[in-house]
Amino acid sequence: MYTIEWANDAENNYYKILEWWKMNNGTNTYSVKLMTEVQNIEDLLIVNPELGKELPNKSRRIIILRKYSITYDVSDNIIKILSFYDNRQEPIH
């Protein structure tokens, strides 16, 4: 059985995005919806860790969740989420 772990940067960015939506909309409705979708992705990854598209370095995979990218790798029985990124942001250089 696989388990999910979040890298600190990925988790921090995820929570910043949730907080931004809560403040921007004045309600946490969209944040809760996004959290549910991320949880659904985690549940799918646990049963099928190769779900995401393989990236060129072959050790990482990516899933696009509407406007967000989730990058992860699989090692032993751990799926580590390395980044949670809003695709509308400026690229990181």
Contacts in CASP RR format, 6 or more apart in sequence:
PFRMAT RR
TARGET T0000
AUTHOR 0000-0000-0000
METHOD contacts of the structure
MODEL  1
MYTIEWANDAENNYYKILEWWKMNNGTNTYSVKLMTEVQNIEDLLIVNPE
LGKELPNKSRRIIILRKYSITYDVSDNIIKILSFYDNRQEPIH
1 46 0 8 1.000
1 77 0 8 1.000
2 45 0 8 1.000
2 46 0 8 1.000
2 47 0 8 1.000
2 49 0 8 1.000
2 74 0 8 1.000
2 77 0 8 1.000
2 78 0 8 1.000
2 79 0 8 1.000
3 46 0 8 1.000
3 77 0 8 1.000
3 78 0 8 1.000
3 79 0 8 1.000
4 42 0 8 1.000
4 45 0 8 1.000
4 46 0 8 1.000
4 78 0 8 1.000
4 79 0 8 1.000
4 80 0 8 1.000
4 81 0 8 1.000
5 78 0 8 1.000
5 79 0 8 1.000
5 80 0 8 1.000
5 81 0 8 1.000
6 14 0 8 1.000
6 80 0 8 1.000
6 81 0 8 1.000
7 80 0 8 1.000
7 81 0 8 1.000
7 82 0 8 1.000
7 83 0 8 1.000
9 82 0 8 1.000
9 83 0 8 1.000
10 71 0 8 1.000
10 81 0 8 1.000
10 82 0 8 1.000
10 83 0 8 1.000
10 84 0 8 1.000
11 81 0 8 1.000
11 84 0 8 1.000
13 83 0 8 1.000
13 84 0 8 1.000
13 85 0 8 1.000
14 38 0 8 1.000
14 84 0 8 1.000
17 34 0 8 1.000
17 68 0 8 1.000
17 84 0 8 1.000
17 86 0 8 1.000
18 28 0 8 1.000
18 31 0 8 1.000
18 34 0 8 1.000
18 35 0 8 1.000
19 31 0 8 1.000
21 28 0 8 1.000
21 30 0 8 1.000
21 31 0 8 1.000
21 34 0 8 1.000
22 28 0 8 1.000
22 30 0 8 1.000
22 31 0 8 1.000
34 68 0 8 1.000
37 65 0 8 1.000
37 66 0 8 1.000
38 65 0 8 1.000
38 70 0 8 1.000
38 84 0 8 1.000
41 63 0 8 1.000
41 65 0 8 1.000
41 70 0 8 1.000
44 51 0 8 1.000
45 51 0 8 1.000
45 63 0 8 1.000
45 72 0 8 1.000
45 79 0 8 1.000
46 79 0 8 1.000
49 74 0 8 1.000
49 79 0 8 1.000
50 61 0 8 1.000
50 74 0 8 1.000
51 61 0 8 1.000
51 63 0 8 1.000
52 61 0 8 1.000
52 62 0 8 1.000
52 63 0 8 1.000
53 61 0 8 1.000
53 62 0 8 1.000
53 63 0 8 1.000
54 60 0 8 1.000
54 61 0 8 1.000
55 61 0 8 1.000
55 62 0 8 1.000
55 71 0 8 1.000
59 73 0 8 1.000
60 71 0 8 1.000
60 72 0 8 1.000
60 73 0 8 1.000
60 82 0 8 1.000
61 71 0 8 1.000
61 72 0 8 1.000
61 73 0 8 1.000
61 74 0 8 1.000
62 69 0 8 1.000
62 70 0 8 1.000
62 71 0 8 1.000
62 72 0 8 1.000
63 69 0 8 1.000
63 70 0 8 1.000
63 72 0 8 1.000
64 70 0 8 1.000
64 87 0 8 1.000
67 86 0 8 1.000
67 87 0 8 1.000
67 88 0 8 1.000
68 84 0 8 1.000
68 85 0 8 1.000
68 86 0 8 1.000
68 87 0 8 1.000
69 83 0 8 1.000
69 84 0 8 1.000
69 85 0 8 1.000
69 87 0 8 1.000
70 81 0 8 1.000
70 83 0 8 1.000
70 84 0 8 1.000
70 85 0 8 1.000
71 81 0 8 1.000
71 82 0 8 1.000
71 83 0 8 1.000
71 85 0 8 1.000
72 79 0 8 1.000
72 80 0 8 1.000
72 81 0 8 1.000
72 82 0 8 1.000
73 79 0 8 1.000
73 80 0 8 1.000
73 82 0 8 1.000
74 80 0 8 1.000
END
